[in-house]
Amino acid sequence: MSDIKELRNKIDEIDKAIAELFEKRMQLAKEIGEYKKTNNLPILDSKREEEVIAKNLKYIKDESLKAYYEELLKEIMNLSKRYQK
């Protein structure tokens, strides 16, 4: 079994990748927000959010993690909507 320091280093690497992807995602969310403002579209698109959740839950193989991942997706989308405003 790996020692805790090695495991934490692996988590640190993943956290760095998550931060980089989060930044890219939020930049795209900002661009979408600008498009919505220009075209008088509402920030909230419930149908799209449902589609994003359904599509992305398929990527999770471990059934015990799906509810947690869904919660994460919803929080990311909430942050995106706040950033778009």
C-alpha positions, 0 to 999 in steps of 0.5 A: 500500500502507498504511504499517505504522502504519496497518495496526497501527492497524487491528489495534489496533481489531480487538484492542479488538473482540476484547477486548470480545467475549471479555469477553462470552463469558467472562461467558456461560461463567461463567453456563453454569458456574453452571448446570452446577454447580446442575444437577450437569452436567459442565463438559466437554461434548465433543459441544458443543465439536465442534459449536461448532468445526464450526459456526464453521469454516464462517465462515472463507472462507480455507482456509489460516486454518481450522486456526489458527481451530480452534486459537483456538476450542479455546483459548478453550473451554479458557479458558472451562472453566477460568473455569467451575470 
